[in-house]
Amino acid sequence: MHIPRFFLITPSFNQAKFIQQTIDSVLNQKEISFKYVVMDGGSTDQTLKILKKYHDQPNFYFASKKDKGQSDAINKGIKYLNKFKPKPTDIFAYINSDDYYLPNSLPIVAKLFTQNPDKHWLVGDAKIINSLNREIQKPIRFYKKFWRLFLSKNLISFLNPVPQPATFIRYSALKETGLFNQNLRYTMDYEYWHRLLQTVGKPIVTSVPLATFRIHGRSKGGSQFGKQFSEELVVAQDFCKNTFIIKLHQIHNLFINLVYSVIK
């Protein structure tokens, strides 16, 4: 039986405050085999200095060169990792440079994929934290956790309950679904979930917390959530032609915008 390897990417730009914690959360995982690359967009802070500290770590790689944004960095990372010839059952994920994996999360992911050979992607739970690593927005987390139990094409056209840092994809599904959409600034992951549901069906859904999603002053989810929800609606309209579901999405966006404007 093939034990899956992990092929992981961190897209990065000027996140020196958090990126060391991100990297350590990958390198400190036990009992897994991985290749890990940080694709930095030419940071002007201390990011490059931090990356160079890891130059002698096995299976860790980095590049620092101006890119066209987050999706471009992820796509370049995928192309870089392809040279290591991942097998169809190996596992792909990306973790942003202000998020991090929880201890022992990757062995749990490998075990769940092995136990579910007919499934092609996996969605876990993610804690929402602030810049001080303190958990915040617990009601939002549990709200999304509830809706994940009913994950489907129609549901994801209504709302997005999938936490990106806790999402993992078999390489066979990655190859079939393709690269990330570089025209999207905020919702390239949301658009990708739509495509995965179309190409390979529903994921494994686990309630186990696997990662953290950080909200802080400079994060897209922290300061630009209005623009994020607007772009999300456009994506939903591209994939769903049911006007009732789209209207529900619009109402839900109004509700969540109101909630976020209060709690943020």
Secondary structure, 3 states (H helix, E strand, C coil): CCCCCEEEEEEECCCCCCHHHHHHHHHCCCCCCEEEEEEECCCCCCHHHHHHCCCCCCCEEEEECCCCCHHHHHHHHHHHHHHHCCCCCCEEEECCCCCEECCCHHHHHHHHHHHCCCCCEEEEEEEEECCCCCECCHHHHHHHHHHHCCCCHHHHHHCCCCCHHHEEEEHHHHHHHCCCCCCCCCCHHHHHHHHHHHHHCCCEEEEEEEEEEECCCCCHHHHCHHHHHHHHHHHHHHHCCCHHHHHHHHHHHHHHHHHHHHHC
